[in-house]
Amino acid sequence: MMNNTDQTNACDGSEHDAVSIAEAARSTIIRCLNDTFRTTFAGGQVMLTQGILALGGEAQRIILERVRAFDDFCTDNDPHGEHDFGAFDHAGERVAFKIDYYDRSLTYGSENPADASITRRVMTIMLMDEW
């Protein structure tokens, strides 16, 4: 039988540790929601800029496939670990995608991007020089 002095209390950490854990959990939820949206294009809107549209249908198809398959996230392009931005080269052009978070009416920014019930994701796929 263990007495109270033998038990490790999960709340023994500092308030800072608790905040860090909560932020990490929130980032993980956002990352999972973003990955699902990016790989399926379900649960939000995908917008193509004029530069992407000008490349034509076949290039658009390839770019959309590459966005869905993108997994080159690192601290340089994903400092918060949310998988909300990526960039790659296509036929001599630098292509980027960016996921933004709005309220359900697409009027304001989402108050909580980790809550899919109040957040609508919008991914813009663009040429880097359109940024």
Disulfide bonds with the S-S distance in Angstrom:
none
